[in-house]
Amino acid sequence: MSRSYDSIEGDIAKARDDLATTLDELAERVNPKNLAAEGKDRATAVLKDPRVLAAIGGVAALVIGGIAFSMANKRKERQRIEAYLAARRG
């Protein structure tokens, strides 16, 4: 049982339309504006997660604590140096 020319032509036209639709969908997905918007949405969603906020807060606290500790040690070291130099002068 062979297919008619019109049937084959119809199948080819349908396949062509399906391919065009698929290509349009792919072009829409890889559009840089759409990718940027999707990335922004994902990042915003991640940053709203309470676990992520807690982790960021913990890291910020560690950084601030480290800076404060470093400044305190530098201040003590400077005081020791000044005391040493004062003792040598007088």
mmCIF file as gemmi writes it, N, C-alpha and C atoms, coordinates in Angstrom:
data_model
loop_
_atom_site.group_PDB
_atom_site.id
_atom_site.type_symbol
_atom_site.label_atom_id
_atom_site.label_alt_id
_atom_site.label_comp_id
_atom_site.label_asym_id
_atom_site.label_entity_id
_atom_site.label_seq_id
_atom_site.pdbx_PDB_ins_code
_atom_site.Cartn_x
_atom_site.Cartn_y
_atom_site.Cartn_z
_atom_site.occupancy
_atom_site.B_iso_or_equiv
_atom_site.pdbx_formal_charge
_atom_site.auth_seq_id
_atom_site.auth_asym_id
_atom_site.pdbx_PDB_model_num
ATOM 1 N N . MET Axp A 1 ? 0.831 -1.156 0 1 0 ? 1 A 1
ATOM 2 C CA . MET Axp A 1 ? 0 0 0 1 0 ? 1 A 1
ATOM 3 C C . MET Axp A 1 ? 0.89 1.239 0 1 0 ? 1 A 1
ATOM 4 N N . SER Axp A 2 ? 0.867 1.956 -1.075 1 0 ? 2 A 1
ATOM 5 C CA . SER Axp A 2 ? 1.719 3.13 -1.189 1 0 ? 2 A 1
ATOM 6 C C . SER Axp A 2 ? 0.921 4.374 -0.815 1 0 ? 2 A 1
ATOM 7 N N . ARG Axp A 3 ? 1.638 5.355 -0.354 1 0 ? 3 A 1
ATOM 8 C CA . ARG Axp A 3 ? 1.001 6.605 0.063 1 0 ? 3 A 1
ATOM 9 C C . ARG Axp A 3 ? 0.884 7.538 -1.126 1 0 ? 3 A 1
ATOM 10 N N . SER Axp A 4 ? -0.096 8.361 -1.062 1 0 ? 4 A 1
ATOM 11 C CA . SER Axp A 4 ? -0.302 9.296 -2.165 1 0 ? 4 A 1
ATOM 12 C C . SER Axp A 4 ? 0.661 10.472 -2.041 1 0 ? 4 A 1
ATOM 13 N N . TYR Axp A 5 ? 0.875 11.117 -3.144 1 0 ? 5 A 1
ATOM 14 C CA . TYR Axp A 5 ? 1.752 12.297 -3.207 1 0 ? 5 A 1
ATOM 15 C C . TYR Axp A 5 ? 1.255 13.38 -2.246 1 0 ? 5 A 1
ATOM 16 N N . ASP Axp A 6 ? -0.045 13.585 -2.203 1 0 ? 6 A 1
ATOM 17 C CA . ASP Axp A 6 ? -0.622 14.606 -1.325 1 0 ? 6 A 1
ATOM 18 C C . ASP Axp A 6 ? -0.4 14.268 0.149 1 0 ? 6 A 1
ATOM 19 N N . SER Axp A 7 ? -0.493 12.988 0.496 1 0 ? 7 A 1
ATOM 20 C CA . SER Axp A 7 ? -0.272 12.557 1.877 1 0 ? 7 A 1
ATOM 21 C C . SER Axp A 7 ? 1.177 12.811 2.297 1 0 ? 7 A 1
ATOM 22 N N . ILE Axp A 8 ? 2.103 12.45 1.422 1 0 ? 8 A 1
ATOM 23 C CA . ILE Axp A 8 ? 3.528 12.667 1.715 1 0 ? 8 A 1
ATOM 24 C C . ILE Axp A 8 ? 3.82 14.162 1.821 1 0 ? 8 A 1
ATOM 25 N N . GLU Axp A 9 ? 3.259 14.934 0.891 1 0 ? 9 A 1
ATOM 26 C CA . GLU Axp A 9 ? 3.466 16.377 0.909 1 0 ? 9 A 1
ATOM 27 C C . GLU Axp A 9 ? 2.893 16.989 2.19 1 0 ? 9 A 1
ATOM 28 N N . GLY Axp A 10 ? 1.763 16.499 2.637 1 0 ? 10 A 1
ATOM 29 C CA . GLY Axp A 10 ? 1.145 16.983 3.886 1 0 ? 10 A 1
ATOM 30 C C . GLY Axp A 10 ? 2.017 16.669 5.091 1 0 ? 10 A 1
ATOM 31 N N . ASP Axp A 11 ? 2.589 15.436 5.116 1 0 ? 11 A 1
ATOM 32 C CA . ASP Axp A 11 ? 3.472 15.052 6.218 1 0 ? 11 A 1
ATOM 33 C C . ASP Axp A 11 ? 4.723 15.935 6.247 1 0 ? 11 A 1
ATOM 34 N N . ILE Axp A 12 ? 5.268 16.225 5.082 1 0 ? 12 A 1
ATOM 35 C CA . ILE Axp A 12 ? 6.458 17.08 4.993 1 0 ? 12 A 1
ATOM 36 C C . ILE Axp A 12 ? 6.125 18.494 5.477 1 0 ? 12 A 1
ATOM 37 N N . ALA Axp A 13 ? 4.974 18.997 5.08 1 0 ? 13 A 1
ATOM 38 C CA . ALA Axp A 13 ? 4.563 20.341 5.515 1 0 ? 13 A 1
ATOM 39 C C . ALA Axp A 13 ? 4.377 20.384 7.026 1 0 ? 13 A 1
ATOM 40 N N . LYS Axp A 14 ? 3.76 19.336 7.581 1 0 ? 14 A 1
ATOM 41 C CA . LYS Axp A 14 ? 3.567 19.273 9.035 1 0 ? 14 A 1
ATOM 42 C C . LYS Axp A 14 ? 4.911 19.206 9.746 1 0 ? 14 A 1
ATOM 43 N N . ALA Axp A 15 ? 5.82 18.38 9.241 1 0 ? 15 A 1
ATOM 44 C CA . ALA Axp A 15 ? 7.15 18.272 9.846 1 0 ? 15 A 1
ATOM 45 C C . ALA Axp A 15 ? 7.883 19.608 9.768 1 0 ? 15 A 1
ATOM 46 N N . ARG Axp A 16 ? 7.73 20.316 8.647 1 0 ? 16 A 1
ATOM 47 C CA . ARG Axp A 16 ? 8.367 21.625 8.478 1 0 ? 16 A 1
ATOM 48 C C . ARG Axp A 16 ? 7.805 22.62 9.502 1 0 ? 16 A 1
ATOM 49 N N . ASP Axp A 17 ? 6.5 22.605 9.686 1 0 ? 17 A 1
ATOM 50 C CA . ASP Axp A 17 ? 5.867 23.497 10.668 1 0 ? 17 A 1
ATOM 51 C C . ASP Axp A 17 ? 6.318 23.169 12.099 1 0 ? 17 A 1
ATOM 52 N N . ASP Axp A 18 ? 6.374 21.865 12.403 1 0 ? 18 A 1
ATOM 53 C CA . ASP Axp A 18 ? 6.829 21.451 13.73 1 0 ? 18 A 1
ATOM 54 C C . ASP Axp A 18 ? 8.27 21.888 13.964 1 0 ? 18 A 1
ATOM 55 N N . LEU Axp A 19 ? 9.107 21.734 12.955 1 0 ? 19 A 1
ATOM 56 C CA . LEU Axp A 19 ? 10.506 22.14 13.073 1 0 ? 19 A 1
ATOM 57 C C . LEU Axp A 19 ? 10.619 23.653 13.253 1 0 ? 19 A 1
ATOM 58 N N . ALA Axp A 20 ? 9.83 24.406 12.512 1 0 ? 20 A 1
ATOM 59 C CA . ALA Axp A 20 ? 9.848 25.873 12.644 1 0 ? 20 A 1
ATOM 60 C C . ALA Axp A 20 ? 9.41 26.288 14.042 1 0 ? 20 A 1
ATOM 61 N N . THR Axp A 21 ? 8.402 25.633 14.574 1 0 ? 21 A 1
ATOM 62 C CA . THR Axp A 21 ? 7.937 25.935 15.934 1 0 ? 21 A 1
ATOM 63 C C . THR Axp A 21 ? 9.023 25.619 16.957 1 0 ? 21 A 1
ATOM 64 N N . THR Axp A 22 ? 9.655 24.477 16.798 1 0 ? 22 A 1
ATOM 65 C CA . THR Axp A 22 ? 10.73 24.08 17.71 1 0 ? 22 A 1
ATOM 66 C C . THR Axp A 22 ? 11.89 25.068 17.643 1 0 ? 22 A 1
ATOM 67 N N . LEU Axp A 23 ? 12.27 25.469 16.449 1 0 ? 23 A 1
ATOM 68 C CA . LEU Axp A 23 ? 13.357 26.438 16.302 1 0 ? 23 A 1
ATOM 69 C C . LEU Axp A 23 ? 13.002 27.783 16.923 1 0 ? 23 A 1
ATOM 70 N N . ASP Axp A 24 ? 11.753 28.205 16.777 1 0 ? 24 A 1
ATOM 71 C CA . ASP Axp A 24 ? 11.312 29.459 17.403 1 0 ? 24 A 1
ATOM 72 C C . ASP Axp A 24 ? 11.395 29.367 18.926 1 0 ? 24 A 1
ATOM 73 N N . GLU Axp A 25 ? 10.971 28.223 19.473 1 0 ? 25 A 1
ATOM 74 C CA . GLU Axp A 25 ? 11.037 28.029 20.923 1 0 ? 25 A 1
ATOM 75 C C . GLU Axp A 25 ? 12.489 28.044 21.41 1 0 ? 25 A 1
ATOM 76 N N . LEU Axp A 26 ? 13.372 27.386 20.672 1 0 ? 26 A 1
ATOM 77 C CA . LEU Axp A 26 ? 14.794 27.373 21.041 1 0 ? 26 A 1
ATOM 78 C C . LEU Axp A 26 ? 15.401 28.774 20.966 1 0 ? 26 A 1
ATOM 79 N N . ALA Axp A 27 ? 15.061 29.508 19.919 1 0 ? 27 A 1
ATOM 80 C CA . ALA Axp A 27 ? 15.568 30.874 19.778 1 0 ? 27 A 1
ATOM 81 C C . ALA Axp A 27 ? 15.092 31.743 20.931 1 0 ? 27 A 1
ATOM 82 N N . GLU Axp A 28 ? 13.875 31.535 21.372 1 0 ? 28 A 1
ATOM 83 C CA . GLU Axp A 28 ? 13.319 32.304 22.49 1 0 ? 28 A 1
ATOM 84 C C . GLU Axp A 28 ? 14.043 31.95 23.792 1 0 ? 28 A 1
ATOM 85 N N . ARG Axp A 29 ? 14.353 30.667 23.978 1 0 ? 29 A 1
ATOM 86 C CA . ARG Axp A 29 ? 15.037 30.225 25.198 1 0 ? 29 A 1
ATOM 87 C C . ARG Axp A 29 ? 16.452 30.768 25.294 1 0 ? 29 A 1
ATOM 88 N N . VAL Axp A 30 ? 17.172 30.849 24.177 1 0 ? 30 A 1
ATOM 89 C CA . VAL Axp A 30 ? 18.576 31.264 24.214 1 0 ? 30 A 1
ATOM 90 C C . VAL Axp A 30 ? 18.757 32.754 23.94 1 0 ? 30 A 1
ATOM 91 N N . ASN Axp A 31 ? 17.667 33.492 23.869 1 0 ? 31 A 1
ATOM 92 C CA . ASN Axp A 31 ? 17.744 34.937 23.698 1 0 ? 31 A 1
ATOM 93 C C . ASN Axp A 31 ? 18.449 35.529 24.927 1 0 ? 31 A 1
ATOM 94 N N . PRO Axp A 32 ? 19.509 36.319 24.738 1 0 ? 32 A 1
ATOM 95 C CA . PRO Axp A 32 ? 20.262 36.849 25.882 1 0 ? 32 A 1
ATOM 96 C C . PRO Axp A 32 ? 19.402 37.611 26.89 1 0 ? 32 A 1
ATOM 97 N N . LYS Axp A 33 ? 18.423 38.353 26.419 1 0 ? 33 A 1
ATOM 98 C CA . LYS Axp A 33 ? 17.545 39.075 27.353 1 0 ? 33 A 1
ATOM 99 C C . LYS Axp A 33 ? 16.763 38.103 28.224 1 0 ? 33 A 1
ATOM 100 N N . ASN Axp A 34 ? 16.273 37.047 27.613 1 0 ? 34 A 1
ATOM 101 C CA . ASN Axp A 34 ? 15.51 36.05 28.376 1 0 ? 34 A 1
ATOM 102 C C . ASN Axp A 34 ? 16.412 35.293 29.343 1 0 ? 34 A 1
ATOM 103 N N . LEU Axp A 35 ? 17.622 34.962 28.909 1 0 ? 35 A 1
ATOM 104 C CA . LEU Axp A 35 ? 18.57 34.278 29.796 1 0 ? 35 A 1
ATOM 105 C C . LEU Axp A 35 ? 18.928 35.154 30.986 1 0 ? 35 A 1
ATOM 106 N N . ALA Axp A 36 ? 19.142 36.461 30.738 1 0 ? 36 A 1
ATOM 107 C CA . ALA Axp A 36 ? 19.467 37.386 31.823 1 0 ? 36 A 1
ATOM 108 C C . ALA Axp A 36 ? 18.306 37.496 32.801 1 0 ? 36 A 1
ATOM 109 N N . ALA Axp A 37 ? 17.103 37.597 32.276 1 0 ? 37 A 1
ATOM 110 C CA . ALA Axp A 37 ? 15.927 37.694 33.147 1 0 ? 37 A 1
ATOM 111 C C . ALA Axp A 37 ? 15.754 36.421 33.97 1 0 ? 37 A 1
ATOM 112 N N . GLU Axp A 38 ? 15.974 35.291 33.335 1 0 ? 38 A 1
ATOM 113 C CA . GLU Axp A 38 ? 15.848 34.017 34.051 1 0 ? 38 A 1
ATOM 114 C C . GLU Axp A 38 ? 16.925 33.898 35.132 1 0 ? 38 A 1
ATOM 115 N N . GLY Axp A 39 ? 18.147 34.3 34.813 1 0 ? 39 A 1
ATOM 116 C CA . GLY Axp A 39 ? 19.222 34.272 35.804 1 0 ? 39 A 1
ATOM 117 C C . GLY Axp A 39 ? 18.928 35.198 36.967 1 0 ? 39 A 1
ATOM 118 N N . LYS Axp A 40 ? 18.403 36.372 36.667 1 0 ? 40 A 1
ATOM 119 C CA . LYS Axp A 40 ? 18.05 37.325 37.72 1 0 ? 40 A 1
ATOM 120 C C . LYS Axp A 40 ? 16.956 36.739 38.618 1 0 ? 40 A 1
ATOM 121 N N . ASP Axp A 41 ? 15.959 36.131 38.016 1 0 ? 41 A 1
ATOM 122 C CA . ASP Axp A 41 ? 14.872 35.53 38.789 1 0 ? 41 A 1
ATOM 123 C C . ASP Axp A 41 ? 15.382 34.408 39.686 1 0 ? 41 A 1
ATOM 124 N N . ARG Axp A 42 ? 16.27 33.577 39.149 1 0 ? 42 A 1
ATOM 125 C CA . ARG Axp A 42 ? 16.836 32.485 39.955 1 0 ? 42 A 1
ATOM 126 C C . ARG Axp A 42 ? 17.672 33.022 41.106 1 0 ? 42 A 1
ATOM 127 N N . ALA Axp A 43 ? 18.503 34.023 40.819 1 0 ? 43 A 1
ATOM 128 C CA . ALA Axp A 43 ? 19.346 34.599 41.871 1 0 ? 43 A 1
ATOM 129 C C . ALA Axp A 43 ? 18.491 35.237 42.96 1 0 ? 43 A 1
ATOM 130 N N . THR Axp A 44 ? 17.455 35.935 42.562 1 0 ? 44 A 1
ATOM 131 C CA . THR Axp A 44 ? 16.564 36.555 43.535 1 0 ? 44 A 1
ATOM 132 C C . THR Axp A 44 ? 15.891 35.497 44.4 1 0 ? 44 A 1
ATOM 133 N N . ALA Axp A 45 ? 15.452 34.421 43.774 1 0 ? 45 A 1
ATOM 134 C CA . ALA Axp A 45 ? 14.803 33.345 44.525 1 0 ? 45 A 1
ATOM 135 C C . ALA Axp A 45 ? 15.785 32.711 45.512 1 0 ? 45 A 1
ATOM 136 N N . VAL Axp A 46 ? 17.017 32.502 45.083 1 0 ? 46 A 1
ATOM 137 C CA . VAL Axp A 46 ? 18.02 31.897 45.967 1 0 ? 46 A 1
ATOM 138 C C . VAL Axp A 46 ? 18.333 32.828 47.13 1 0 ? 46 A 1
ATOM 139 N N . LEU Axp A 47 ? 18.457 34.12 46.843 1 0 ? 47 A 1
ATOM 140 C CA . LEU Axp A 47 ? 18.811 35.07 47.903 1 0 ? 47 A 1
ATOM 141 C C . LEU Axp A 47 ? 17.673 35.293 48.895 1 0 ? 47 A 1
ATOM 142 N N . LYS Axp A 48 ? 16.464 34.928 48.543 1 0 ? 48 A 1
ATOM 143 C CA . LYS Axp A 48 ? 15.34 35.043 49.473 1 0 ? 48 A 1
ATOM 144 C C . LYS Axp A 48 ? 15.21 33.828 50.379 1 0 ? 48 A 1
ATOM 145 N N . ASP Axp A 49 ? 15.964 32.787 50.097 1 0 ? 49 A 1
ATOM 146 C CA . ASP Axp A 49 ? 15.927 31.572 50.905 1 0 ? 49 A 1
ATOM 147 C C . ASP Axp A 49 ? 16.519 31.867 52.286 1 0 ? 49 A 1
ATOM 148 N N . PRO Axp A 50 ? 15.795 31.559 53.368 1 0 ? 50 A 1
ATOM 149 C CA . PRO Axp A 50 ? 16.292 31.864 54.714 1 0 ? 50 A 1
ATOM 150 C C . PRO Axp A 50 ? 17.64 31.209 55.043 1 0 ? 50 A 1
ATOM 151 N N . ARG Axp A 51 ? 17.88 30.031 54.5 1 0 ? 51 A 1
ATOM 152 C CA . ARG Axp A 51 ? 19.168 29.368 54.757 1 0 ? 51 A 1
ATOM 153 C C . ARG Axp A 51 ? 20.312 30.142 54.126 1 0 ? 51 A 1
ATOM 154 N N . VAL Axp A 52 ? 20.079 30.66 52.918 1 0 ? 52 A 1
ATOM 155 C CA . VAL Axp A 52 ? 21.115 31.445 52.242 1 0 ? 52 A 1
ATOM 156 C C . VAL Axp A 52 ? 21.339 32.759 52.986 1 0 ? 52 A 1
ATOM 157 N N . LEU Axp A 53 ? 20.248 33.393 53.423 1 0 ? 53 A 1
ATOM 158 C CA . LEU Axp A 53 ? 20.378 34.634 54.19 1 0 ? 53 A 1
ATOM 159 C C . LEU Axp A 53 ? 21.151 34.401 55.485 1 0 ? 53 A 1
ATOM 160 N N . ALA Axp A 54 ? 20.898 33.279 56.137 1 0 ? 54 A 1
ATOM 161 C CA . ALA Axp A 54 ? 21.618 32.957 57.369 1 0 ? 54 A 1
ATOM 162 C C . ALA Axp A 54 ? 23.1 32.733 57.078 1 0 ? 54 A 1
ATOM 163 N N . ALA Axp A 55 ? 23.396 32.049 55.989 1 0 ? 55 A 1
ATOM 164 C CA . ALA Axp A 55 ? 24.795 31.807 55.632 1 0 ? 55 A 1
ATOM 165 C C . ALA Axp A 55 ? 25.508 33.112 55.305 1 0 ? 55 A 1
ATOM 166 N N . ILE Axp A 56 ? 24.845 33.989 54.551 1 0 ? 56 A 1
ATOM 167 C CA . ILE Axp A 56 ? 25.446 35.285 54.216 1 0 ? 56 A 1
ATOM 168 C C . ILE Axp A 56 ? 25.666 36.1 55.487 1 0 ? 56 A 1
ATOM 169 N N . GLY Axp A 57 ? 24.692 36.073 56.398 1 0 ? 57 A 1
ATOM 170 C CA . GLY Axp A 57 ? 24.84 36.778 57.674 1 0 ? 57 A 1
ATOM 171 C C . GLY Axp A 57 ? 26 36.227 58.486 1 0 ? 57 A 1
ATOM 172 N N . GLY Axp A 58 ? 26.149 34.92 58.488 1 0 ? 58 A 1
ATOM 173 C CA . GLY Axp A 58 ? 27.259 34.295 59.214 1 0 ? 58 A 1
ATOM 174 C C . GLY Axp A 58 ? 28.605 34.683 58.634 1 0 ? 58 A 1
ATOM 175 N N . VAL Axp A 59 ? 28.699 34.679 57.324 1 0 ? 59 A 1
ATOM 176 C CA . VAL Axp A 59 ? 29.952 35.071 56.672 1 0 ? 59 A 1
ATOM 177 C C . VAL Axp A 59 ? 30.254 36.54 56.963 1 0 ? 59 A 1
ATOM 178 N N . ALA Axp A 60 ? 29.227 37.391 56.892 1 0 ? 60 A 1
ATOM 179 C CA . ALA Axp A 60 ? 29.43 38.812 57.176 1 0 ? 60 A 1
ATOM 180 C C . ALA Axp A 60 ? 29.894 39.008 58.615 1 0 ? 60 A 1
ATOM 181 N N . ALA Axp A 61 ? 29.302 38.266 59.542 1 0 ? 61 A 1
ATOM 182 C CA . ALA Axp A 61 ? 29.707 38.369 60.946 1 0 ? 61 A 1
ATOM 183 C C . ALA Axp A 61 ? 31.158 37.925 61.126 1 0 ? 61 A 1
ATOM 184 N N . LEU Axp A 62 ? 31.549 36.856 60.459 1 0 ? 62 A 1
ATOM 185 C CA . LEU Axp A 62 ? 32.934 36.392 60.549 1 0 ? 62 A 1
ATOM 186 C C . LEU Axp A 62 ? 33.908 37.421 59.983 1 0 ? 62 A 1
ATOM 187 N N . VAL Axp A 63 ? 33.556 38.022 58.858 1 0 ? 63 A 1
ATOM 188 C CA . VAL Axp A 63 ? 34.428 39.022 58.248 1 0 ? 63 A 1
ATOM 189 C C . VAL Axp A 63 ? 34.56 40.237 59.165 1 0 ? 63 A 1
ATOM 190 N N . ILE Axp A 64 ? 33.437 40.725 59.662 1 0 ? 64 A 1
ATOM 191 C CA . ILE Axp A 64 ? 33.476 41.89 60.552 1 0 ? 64 A 1
ATOM 192 C C . ILE Axp A 64 ? 34.232 41.557 61.832 1 0 ? 64 A 1
ATOM 193 N N . GLY Axp A 65 ? 34 40.372 62.372 1 0 ? 65 A 1
ATOM 194 C CA . GLY Axp A 65 ? 34.734 39.941 63.574 1 0 ? 65 A 1
ATOM 195 C C . GLY Axp A 65 ? 36.224 39.842 63.309 1 0 ? 65 A 1
ATOM 196 N N . GLY Axp A 66 ? 36.592 39.308 62.166 1 0 ? 66 A 1
ATOM 197 C CA . GLY Axp A 66 ? 38.012 39.196 61.809 1 0 ? 66 A 1
ATOM 198 C C . GLY Axp A 66 ? 38.661 40.558 61.669 1 0 ? 66 A 1
ATOM 199 N N . ILE Axp A 67 ? 37.947 41.493 61.061 1 0 ? 67 A 1
ATOM 200 C CA . ILE Axp A 67 ? 38.486 42.855 60.919 1 0 ? 67 A 1
ATOM 201 C C . ILE Axp A 67 ? 38.65 43.498 62.285 1 0 ? 67 A 1
ATOM 202 N N . ALA Axp A 68 ? 37.648 43.352 63.148 1 0 ? 68 A 1
ATOM 203 C CA . ALA Axp A 68 ? 37.72 43.936 64.496 1 0 ? 68 A 1
ATOM 204 C C . ALA Axp A 68 ? 38.874 43.321 65.286 1 0 ? 68 A 1
ATOM 205 N N . PHE Axp A 69 ? 39.034 42.015 65.197 1 0 ? 69 A 1
ATOM 206 C CA . PHE Axp A 69 ? 40.122 41.334 65.895 1 0 ? 69 A 1
ATOM 207 C C . PHE Axp A 69 ? 41.479 41.808 65.391 1 0 ? 69 A 1
ATOM 208 N N . SER Axp A 70 ? 41.597 41.924 64.074 1 0 ? 70 A 1
ATOM 209 C CA . SER Axp A 70 ? 42.846 42.399 63.478 1 0 ? 70 A 1
ATOM 210 C C . SER Axp A 70 ? 43.162 43.823 63.923 1 0 ? 70 A 1
ATOM 211 N N . MET Axp A 71 ? 42.146 44.688 63.934 1 0 ? 71 A 1
ATOM 212 C CA . MET Axp A 71 ? 42.365 46.072 64.357 1 0 ? 71 A 1
ATOM 213 C C . MET Axp A 71 ? 42.784 46.131 65.823 1 0 ? 71 A 1
ATOM 214 N N . ALA Axp A 72 ? 42.166 45.308 66.663 1 0 ? 72 A 1
ATOM 215 C CA . ALA Axp A 72 ? 42.521 45.289 68.087 1 0 ? 72 A 1
ATOM 216 C C . ALA Axp A 72 ? 43.966 44.823 68.266 1 0 ? 72 A 1
ATOM 217 N N . ASN Axp A 73 ? 44.364 43.795 67.535 1 0 ? 73 A 1
ATOM 218 C CA . ASN Axp A 73 ? 45.749 43.312 67.63 1 0 ? 73 A 1
ATOM 219 C C . ASN Axp A 73 ? 46.732 44.362 67.138 1 0 ? 73 A 1
ATOM 220 N N . LYS Axp A 74 ? 46.406 45.052 66.056 1 0 ? 74 A 1
ATOM 221 C CA . LYS Axp A 74 ? 47.288 46.116 65.547 1 0 ? 74 A 1
ATOM 222 C C . LYS Axp A 74 ? 47.413 47.228 66.571 1 0 ? 74 A 1
ATOM 223 N N . ARG Axp A 75 ? 46.301 47.593 67.212 1 0 ? 75 A 1
ATOM 224 C CA . ARG Axp A 75 ? 46.324 48.65 68.222 1 0 ? 75 A 1
ATOM 225 C C . ARG Axp A 75 ? 47.221 48.238 69.397 1 0 ? 75 A 1
ATOM 226 N N . LYS Axp A 76 ? 47.064 46.987 69.861 1 0 ? 76 A 1
ATOM 227 C CA . LYS Axp A 76 ? 47.902 46.502 70.963 1 0 ? 76 A 1
ATOM 228 C C . LYS Axp A 76 ? 49.37 46.476 70.558 1 0 ? 76 A 1
ATOM 229 N N . GLU Axp A 77 ? 49.649 46.035 69.347 1 0 ? 77 A 1
ATOM 230 C CA . GLU Axp A 77 ? 51.027 45.991 68.867 1 0 ? 77 A 1
ATOM 231 C C . GLU Axp A 77 ? 51.611 47.397 68.795 1 0 ? 77 A 1
ATOM 232 N N . ARG Axp A 78 ? 50.843 48.343 68.303 1 0 ? 78 A 1
ATOM 233 C CA . ARG Axp A 78 ? 51.298 49.728 68.229 1 0 ? 78 A 1
ATOM 234 C C . ARG Axp A 78 ? 51.568 50.277 69.634 1 0 ? 78 A 1
ATOM 235 N N . GLN Axp A 79 ? 50.715 49.957 70.6 1 0 ? 79 A 1
ATOM 236 C CA . GLN Axp A 79 ? 50.916 50.407 71.978 1 0 ? 79 A 1
ATOM 237 C C . GLN Axp A 79 ? 52.194 49.8 72.567 1 0 ? 79 A 1
ATOM 238 N N . ARG Axp A 80 ? 52.439 48.531 72.28 1 0 ? 80 A 1
ATOM 239 C CA . ARG Axp A 80 ? 53.665 47.888 72.768 1 0 ? 80 A 1
ATOM 240 C C . ARG Axp A 80 ? 54.901 48.541 72.165 1 0 ? 80 A 1
ATOM 241 N N . ILE Axp A 81 ? 54.835 48.845 70.871 1 0 ? 81 A 1
ATOM 242 C CA . ILE Axp A 81 ? 55.972 49.495 70.209 1 0 ? 81 A 1
ATOM 243 C C . ILE Axp A 81 ? 56.19 50.883 70.79 1 0 ? 81 A 1
ATOM 244 N N . GLU Axp A 82 ? 55.112 51.633 70.981 1 0 ? 82 A 1
ATOM 245 C CA . GLU Axp A 82 ? 55.238 52.962 71.565 1 0 ? 82 A 1
ATOM 246 C C . GLU Axp A 82 ? 55.786 52.911 72.982 1 0 ? 82 A 1
ATOM 247 N N . ALA Axp A 83 ? 55.341 51.928 73.762 1 0 ? 83 A 1
ATOM 248 C CA . ALA Axp A 83 ? 55.852 51.768 75.132 1 0 ? 83 A 1
ATOM 249 C C . ALA Axp A 83 ? 57.345 51.404 75.109 1 0 ? 83 A 1
ATOM 250 N N . TYR Axp A 84 ? 57.734 50.553 74.186 1 0 ? 84 A 1
ATOM 251 C CA . TYR Axp A 84 ? 59.141 50.165 74.066 1 0 ? 84 A 1
ATOM 252 C C . TYR Axp A 84 ? 59.996 51.379 73.695 1 0 ? 84 A 1
ATOM 253 N N . LEU Axp A 85 ? 59.533 52.14 72.69 1 0 ? 85 A 1
ATOM 254 C CA . LEU Axp A 85 ? 60.301 53.321 72.271 1 0 ? 85 A 1
ATOM 255 C C . LEU Axp A 85 ? 60.355 54.375 73.371 1 0 ? 85 A 1
ATOM 256 N N . ALA Axp A 86 ? 59.264 54.538 74.112 1 0 ? 86 A 1
ATOM 257 C CA . ALA Axp A 86 ? 59.265 55.501 75.234 1 0 ? 86 A 1
ATOM 258 C C . ALA Axp A 86 ? 60.251 55.06 76.316 1 0 ? 86 A 1
ATOM 259 N N . ALA Axp A 87 ? 60.33 53.763 76.56 1 0 ? 87 A 1
ATOM 260 C CA . ALA Axp A 87 ? 61.241 53.24 77.572 1 0 ? 87 A 1
ATOM 261 C C . ALA Axp A 87 ? 62.697 53.424 77.148 1 0 ? 87 A 1
ATOM 262 N N . ARG Axp A 88 ? 62.971 53.301 75.874 1 0 ? 88 A 1
ATOM 263 C CA . ARG Axp A 88 ? 64.349 53.473 75.388 1 0 ? 88 A 1
ATOM 264 C C . ARG Axp A 88 ? 64.762 54.931 75.412 1 0 ? 88 A 1
ATOM 265 N N . ARG Axp A 89 ? 63.808 55.831 75.212 1 0 ? 89 A 1
ATOM 266 C CA . ARG Axp A 89 ? 64.11 57.265 75.224 1 0 ? 89 A 1
ATOM 267 C C . ARG Axp A 89 ? 64.362 57.772 76.646 1 0 ? 89 A 1
ATOM 268 N N . GLY Axp A 90 ? 63.649 57.266 77.526 1 0 ? 90 A 1
ATOM 269 C CA . GLY Axp A 90 ? 63.696 57.915 78.826 1 0 ? 90 A 1
ATOM 270 C C . GLY Axp A 90 ? 63.964 57.001 79.902 1 0 ? 90 A 1
